[in-house]
Amino acid sequence: MTTYIWLIPGLPLLGFLVNGLLGRSLGKTFVSVMGPGVIGASFLVSLFTFVEMLDAPGYSLTQHLYTWIQAGDFTIPATLVVDRLSGLYILIITGVGFLIHLYSVGYMGDEDEYAYWRFFCYLNLFVFFMLLLVLGSNFLLLFVGWEGVGLCSYLLIGYYFKKNSAASAAKKAFVVNRIGDFGFIVATLAIFTIFGTLEIAAVNDAASVKLAAGGGAVTAITLLIFLAATGKSAQIPLFVWLPDAMEGPTPVSALIHAATMVTAGLYVVARLSHLFVLAPMTMMVIAIIGAATAFFAATMALAQNDIKRVLAYSTVSQLGYMFMAMGVGAFMVGIFHVMTHAFFKALLFLCSGSVIHAMHHEQDMQKMGGLIRKMPITGWTYVVGALAISGAPLIFAGFFSKDEILWKAFSSPFGHPLFWIVGVITALMTAFYMFRSVSLTFFGKSRIDPQLEHHVHESPWTITLPLVLLAGLAIVGGWVGIPHLLGRSLIPNVLKNYFDGFFAKIPEGIHYGDGLEFGLMAVSTLGALAAMYGAYVLFSRHLPLAGALRDKMRPVYRMLSNKYWIDEIYNLLIVRSIHWISDKVLWRIVDVRIIDGIVNGLAASARNLGGALRLTQNGIVENYAVGIVVGAVFIFWWLLF
Amino acid sequence: MIPNLTTPDFLSILPETIVFVMGMVVLLFDLFGRGRPIRNLAYLTLLTLAAAAYADWTLLGQGLSGFQGTIVADNYSIAFELVFLTVTAFTVLISIRYLEDQEFWFGEYYALLLFATGGMMLMASGRDLLLIFIGLEILSISSYVLVGMFQKDPKSNEAALKYFLLGAFATGFLLYGIVMLYGATGSIHLDGIAKALDGKSAAENPYILFGLGFLLVGFGFKISLAPFHMWTPDVYEGAPTTITAFLSAGPKAAGFAALVRILVEGLSATQFHWVQVLWLLAAITMTVGNVLALQQDNIKRMLAYSSIAHAGYILVAVVVGGAEGLGAIIFYAMAYTFMNFGVFAILILASSKGRERVTFDDYAGFGYLEPALGLAMLVFMLSLAGIPLTAGFAGKFQIFKTAVEQGYIWLTVIGVLNSVVSIYYYLRMIVVMYMQQPTNHSISQRAVPSVPLYAAIAMAIAGVMLLGIFPSLWMDLSLESVSVMTAGR
């Protein structure tokens, strides 16, 4: 029993409350200290808790706060659990969260006082809900966090609510997520019916007893949970909201739509690994959806000109990678990539924010170029991030986690060489579009509006410090998971030892030799290096050639830049038809005629009854006494006869 | 023979003693301190209530009983006494500015409030019909005077007279009931009555049933069950607003406390009979209260009928019985106290002498004129309507959930339909506040700040939200306290 875990979500909540209630009157400086301060404090508590957890029996700390719901035998305690999975997550959330809060002080500094105050309120509230999501010991508490982050995401995407596109993007994100939430709710009910409890640990323990492996029940539950995960983590078919979510301020994209909230889906799958391994069909679906999402999102990223949109599609694609890892049973590797991705994707977004900030809200990469001379810190940290995500070998974080995923996709008993092939192609595309964006933005000749150009300069320290720190993490973050192949007995795979025995065991696959593993790694790595170099040369030195190539492939390019017209297809098939049913059937017939008819009829009769009863209430005492006598007679009659 | 009195005897009446003695002290202060602001007496009263609550708190779980078992300080009585003390504390908080505003300078007001509180406490802790009757009369007589406190206001006088006449009439019924029960069983002590009724045939004794019937009429009047409710709107409208608030929460809870104790501890042998009668009374009371509330334009009258409807919901819990049902009564009484006083505090804050906001129309645009007060009013109305995350929902949920579990499906259906009806007039307030343009009349009235009223509203909000989100805070004690009582049987 540890007594201070509540501080981890409690401090951000405190920040939200104090900022929300008093921030407006206390001014910008106060908000700037309070907002990041609570997250920093929460990070320190998380660190302390994490260290204590490593010494705790069973590597798990719990704190029971109070009994939330008590109805007969049904009890929902509000309990927080720090174990190896949530311990890692809280470090990422508060650590990266703190850097992004710090960054926001600089980035949002130009906003007026009211907007500034509102921003930090929402951001603190988001961190609170995200921490609740990962720390909650049962499905209901998890769901509170799950819905809470959805709400904050909605509020922050629509932060510039006067812009029509921002408002509709927020709405889209919310509605699409609701579809996933439906899956979560139904899965929760099914789990409660089968297990009689909503405590996650108990469900994991009893999974193999209560559910037949491969049976319909476990497959349905896991598929429903995965549906929820596709909503939150932007996978096919529910990924469409994430690119639009870039309407929010850039720190929001970095924190919510890259580093933390979108990994909630992966968190839930990893958390319930004992359930998922019982459903091979679900695992296969996850792996296929993950691989498909990774591939298609990467192709779409190739054709984007908005610097943030490239990163948005890249996020979708990387999340697909992680799901592919989950689907082949490599839960640990998936979580490893969640961690490294949090570092380098947050870094990339923040760099892009720094550029956008300097360029006075210009986001089109075609109007940039050569910025490395004006903004060296931003530029070089962006290059670090791009190297990390592209899997530049041996040093950068992305290399280790991505290569582990590819290897598991090939070698795991749930895996298949096809997954490896799709993964490698995606990796090549990733390297290509990332270095396209690096070159277009920072290298080559400047295409910046000359009037704007001499205003462009490096951002203040509150912006660059987080960049440098994250760049450091984007390098060393991968060193905790150096595979045996490279580390041998000299460098231990820290992460593997850390998670030893935590996730559900999957059956041993065929044992492949080191040579094959090395060979596959070499193929993907060399390919990625070639793609990086190619993109760099093409887009920094031979831009006209790139334009000519694009014109040659115009139909493909148009298809990619329009995201395969998926938004339009959804609009036609789903939105319009629902709209029609709502308008013509549900509203005009069901609601107006039937429901309103009944309600209005009942209301009219209640009023008439009231009007009649009112006559008895005439203010004359004798009549009231008669009323009492009538009542008494009635009672006696009832009792005695 | 004079029995030996020991420490537990006196400890068991410690909270009551504090309240009664301090009531007299307040009178004396008033006598010798003429000319000083009566605000001071209000603070003294609040201190008294706090002391009594503290005494109750220390007695919790000891299950003391004194004076040969005629009075107890078990968890049941303590839980109810905490409700009464909360009610009176709220009444005092909302009275301070109201009385000054009405240029009312009589300190007896606070003394009478304390006496009424003491009477309620005796009703909850008495296990002897005579003691319960005395408590009821102390409460009633204090209430008659409090209703008529504004001597120069004809409405206040009329209300007091009506209340007194009908109250005396109902008291007669109650006394008859006690006499019949005594005649049939030879005891006025609840244990004695229960012992005499052990065995089915005795319970079929017509004298017992007559006694039960008279008792139900007497209490039905006190807790204004339909058709004994007709005095309620007139009295509530005429009484000083603070006293209306007090009457709608305190004496009703006390009536339920005594009635439930008598029925469960004394007359459980006749349960078959009283359950049937109360079932019908509950259905009628909920319906009459809600249907008539629909028609009201005056908010005080609306709240009067609404309090009748809420008494109906509580009566459902009495019918359902068992620890779960009876516990819901205590929970609901507390929840109702918070939301009811919240509304009254706002009514008083928003009005001033000569410019009273009494009808719905007076609140047009209130949500924009006074954003904070409007929001608070919104919360209270939602709670009264029983919307989740509020105390009102938690209470109703517990009542109806238990009713369904015990098989009272139809009563639950009636109750739920009634709460649907009630949403109409509670939401009407919200509609008026937020969706209607302020009239010139209402614009000219801004609330005059008052710290005690703000404190009352803040306490009420905190109570409504806390009991709504963490019902177990009060539910655990409520459930546990009645199980102590029922287990004793």
Interface residues (C-beta under 8 A of the other chain):
Chain A: Y66 T67 W68 Q70 A71 G72 A603 A606 R607 L609 G610 G611 L613 R614 T616 Q617 G619 V621 N623 Y624 A625 G627 I628 V630 G631 A632 F634 I635 F636 W638 L639 L640
Chain B: L161 K162 L165 L166 F169 A170 F173 P206 L209 F210 L212 G213 F214 L216 V217 G220 F221 A226 P227 F228 M230 W231 P233 D234 H273 Q276 V277 L280 V288 N290 V291 L292 L294 Q295 K401 E405 V421 Y424 F470 S472 M475 D476
